[in-house]
Every structure is written in structure tokens, then in C-alpha cells.
Amino acid sequence: MVNISILMGSESDREIANRVTSVLENTEYSFEVEVISAHRNPDKLDEYVSNSDAKIFITIAGLSAALPGVVASKTKKPVIGVPVSAKLGGLDALLSVAQMPPGVPVACVGIDNGANAAHMAIRIMEMNK
């Protein structure tokens, strides 16, 4: 069983995922990292989220940053979005992650701040012990 799932929209987000894992490696919580694009692999993403036993999803995405919202639309589990500074200094991704419609909540951390996403996931896990 995996406690925390870290999803990247593309392999180019690996540096941010490494910031997440470097924090989680020092905890008791298990995690896995997957590359699944909401745009290029929607069926694979749907299957992954539906079958995952993770308690929390950390989603890393730039540009349109659709991944956090798509994941949040498919689960009731907490979703943390990490906007990536791929273009426009990451402002486009930040706004995409932060401006979710009612009923599709995504917790949003700062641009490229994978470490804070990990710290937020740890706090959520600690509350549910």
C-alpha cells in the first residue's frame, strides 16, 4: 500500500518530483512516482486514480496544469497541486491549479515548491493517524 502518490504531467517535471521525494524519504510514509499526462493519457490517468490505494495525491504540472484538477475530479482523496514554472514564470500554472471550480478542491503550493507539497502531505497523514 502506498500512502502518497506523486504524479507528474511529463518527465520534464522530474526535478520538482525530486524535491518532493527528498522530503518524503525522511518519513515513515511510502510513496510512488508516476508520469501520466492528463492530456496525452487520460484513460491511463483515470485507471490509475481509480485503482490507487494512495491516501493523498501530489500532482505536478506546468503550462495549463490540468493534472491537479483532473485528478481531483476523479477522487475524494486530498489532491495537492504543484504549479511548475514552464512558461510565464509559472503564473499560468499557478492560476490553473488555484482556480478550481466548486466541488473540485485542490490544495495549491507555490510555484516549483515540491518540498512544501511534501510537507503538506505529511501534515495530512499525521492528522489521520
N, C-alpha and C positions, 0 to 999 in steps of 0.2 A: 504494500500500500504506500502511495506517495502522498505526502502532506501538501506539497506546494508544486504546482505545475508552472513552468516558465515557458511562455510561448513567444516566439519571435516571428514577425512577418516575413523576414528574409535573413539569409546568412549574414548580410551586411550589419545586422543588429547584434552580432556576437559580442562585441566589446561591451555593450550595455548589459547583456546577459551575464558576462563575466563579473561585472560589478555586483550583480545580484548574487551569484553563486559564491563569490568571495566572502560575503557576509553570512550566507546560509551554511557554508561549510563549517562554521564555528558553532553550530547549534545542534540540537538533537533531532531536528526536523529533516525528513527526507524530501528530496526534490528531483525533478527531471526537467530537461530542457528539450524542447521540440521546435522545429521550424515548420510552421504551417501558415500559409498566406490566406487571409480571408477572401482575397480576390482570385488568386490562382488555384486554390484548392478548397473551395467552400464545402464540398462533400466530405473531404477528409477532416476538415475542421469540425464539422457537425458530428461526425462519428467519434472523433477524439473527445470532444467535450461531453457528449452523451455517455460515453463509456468510461470516462476518467473517474477514479476514486479520490482525486485530489480534493482537498478541502478549500483551497484558495488557488486562484489563477493570477499570475503576474503576466501581463501582456505588454510586449514591447513593439512599438510601431512608429514609423515616420510617415511623412507625406500626408495622405488622407487619414492615416491612423485609424482605419476601420476595425482592426482586430479587437481592441478592447470592447467596443460596443457590440460587435457581432457575438463575441464570447458571452458578454453579459445578457444578451438577448436569448441565449440558449441554456442558461443555468441560473439557479437561485443562489449559488455559492458566491462569495466575495470575489470581485474582479478588481485588480489594481492595474491601472494603465500607466505606462512609462512612455511619454512622448519623446521622439528622437529628433535631433537637430539635422535632419537630412537636407532640408531646404528651408528658406525663410527664417533661419535661426531656430527652427523648431516651433515657431509660433503657430503655424498651420496645424501641426500635430497636437500641440497643447490645446488649442481650441477644439479640435475634433474629439479629444479624449474628455475634456471638461464639460462639453455641451451635449450631454446625453439627454434623450427625451424622457419624459416622466415614466417611471416604472422600469427603466433600464439603467440602474445606477452603476457608475464606475468611479472608484477612488482614483484620483489623479495625483501623481507626484511631479516634481519639477522635471524640466527638460533634461534628458540623459541621466537622470538620477536613479539609476538601478539600485544603488545602495539603500536609498530611502524606501523603495518598494519592498526590499527585503526586510527592512526594519518594521515596516507596516505589517507585513505578513506575519512576522514573529509576534508582534503585539496581538494580532487577531488570534493566532494559535494559542498564545498564553491565556487569553480570556476564556478559551474553550477547553481548558484542561480540566 
